[in-house]
Amino acid sequence: MKKTLLVDLDYVICEPGLLKILNDFCGTNYKDDDFEDYIIDDVIGPQEKIQEFYEYYLTQDGYADAVIFENAKEVLEKLSEYYDIHLCSACVMYGVERRSAKLFKDKFEFLMREFPFLDPEKIIFTNTKNIFKADVQIDDRLQNLMGDVKLKLLFDAYHNRKITDDELSKNNVIRVKNWKEIEKLLLENI
């Protein structure tokens, strides 16, 4: 019987087009390294401007310019031989919750186009990821790794670098920097 693996999409498998869309909206040229926290909160500011950005974002395809992280596709395909992979990604955008269906569509189409080996019936769209039970979970947000999971992996991203080793240790979480590290960690004892 295969072990269960929950894998996040954004900032774990790929960098979505959020930053490009934000730069288009604001007329800026930001890069990930310009931030230590989530982009939208740092750049846009007042709530009414954030709402305006969300409205604009819904007119775009956040995955048209998504960049798949190095080795993600190959490692996921290898892992699929030994793990029951469930892709688990947030899709509800706050402020436009009732119109977030477009995000589901854009993510799903991206996944089916780029990762045909993933089972479409094992794609979970939810903003509440800490409710699942799994053998392994990979996410870029610490609060998403608080479910009933045996091995919790925090994928290194610009917005989680302030999390200390002590905090990770206290929550039984291991930071991983790339997909080769994940491959070694998850396949070495199989």
N, C-alpha and C positions, 0 to 999 in steps of 0.2 A: 504494500500500500504506500502510495506517494505521500510525502509530507506536504502540508499546506503552506503556500507562500503568498502573502499579500504584498503587492507592489504598487506604490504610488506612481503617477505619471509625471506631473509637473515638478521640475527641479530634481527629479530622480532618474527618469528615463530620458527626458528631454527638457530643453529650455523652451517654454512656449513663447509665442510672439507678443507677450504682454508688454515688454519693454519697447519694442518697435511701435506698437500701437500707442503707448503712452508718449513716446517721443513725437509721433505724428500729431497727436492731440495737443501737446504742449508746445510744439515747435522747438524741442530740445534735442540734445544728442547724448543723453545719459548712457552709461554702461553699468553692468552689474556691480563692478568694483566701486562705484560711486555711492553704494548703499550698505548699510549694516542692518537694516530692518526691511520690512515689506515696502516695496516701491510706492504703491499708491498712497499710503499714509505719509510717507516722507516728502513726496513731490507735490501732490495736488492740493492738499490743505483743507480748506473749509468744506463742510459736508455738502453744500449745494454744488460746489465744483466737482466733488467726487461723484455725485449723482449725475452730473453732466457727462463726466468721463464714462461712467457705466453705460449710459445711453449710447454714447459713441462706440464703446467697445462692442455692444450688441450688433452694430452694423458691420463689424469686421469678422474675419476668420482668424482666431487666435492661434491656429495650427497651420496656416498657410506657410508661415516662415519659421515654424518650430525647428529647432536644431536638436537632433538626437545625439545624446552623449556618446563619446567614444566607447566602443565595445558593448554598449547596452544591448543592441539587437542580437549580436552573436552570443553573448553570455545568457541572455534570457532564453534564447533558443536551446542552448545546452541545458540550462536549468529545467526547461519544460520536459526533458526526458526523465528527470528524477523528482520533480516537484509538481504539485497540482497548483498552477499559478492562477491567482485571482487578481486582476488589475483593479485597484481600489482608488478612485479619484474623486475629488470634490468637484461639483458642477454648479452649485447654486451660488450666484453672485449676489451679495448683500446689497440691498437698495433696489434691485430689480429681480427679486426672488421669483416672482410669478411669470417672468419672461425669460427665465434662464434655460429654457428648453433648447435654444440655439447652441448653447455651450455643450450640452449633451451630444447633439448631432455633430458638432465640429470635432469633439474629442473622439467619438465613436468612429467617424469616418477616417480620421488620422490613424487610429489604432488598426483598423481593418486594412488600410492601405500600406502601412509601414511594418506591421507585425502580423502577417497572415497566419502564423502558427499559433497565435493566441485564440482561445475558444471564446467566441462572442457571448456565449451564455455565462461566462465567468468574469464579466466586466461589471463592476459594482460602482455606481455613481452615488456618492453620499458625502456629506460634509461631516458626518459623525463616524469616524473611523475607529474610535476606541471601544466600540461595542463588539468587535469580532474576536474570535478565537482562532489562533493559527500557530503553526510551528515557528514561522519566521515572518517578520514584517519589515519592509523597507519604506521609509518615509523621510521627508525633509523637515517635518514639524514634530517636535518632541511631544506635544500634547496628543498627537495622533497615535503615539506608540504606547499608550497607557492601557490597552486592552489586555486580554488573556493571551499573551504571546510568549513563547519560550525564548526566542532569540529576536531581539529588537535592534534594528540597524538604522541609525540616523545618517542619511546621505548628506554629506557636506554641501552646504549652499551658502551664498552670501548672507542670507538672513538668519542663519543659525550658528554663526561662528562665535558669537558671544557666549554660547552655552559652554560652561566650564566642564572639564573632565570630572570634577567632583559631582556636579549635577548629573552628568551622564551615568556615572558609577552608582549614585544613589538610586537612579531609576532603572538600573540594569540594562543600559543602552550602550551599544558600541558605535562609535562614529566610523563611517567608511568614506573614503575619498573618491573612489572610482569603481567601475564595473569589474576590473581585473581583481581588485581586492575582494569584491563580493564573490566572484567566481571561486577564488582560492578558499575563502571562508566557507562557502556552501557546498563545494564539491570535494574538498580534501578528505572527508571521512565517509564518502558514499561508497 
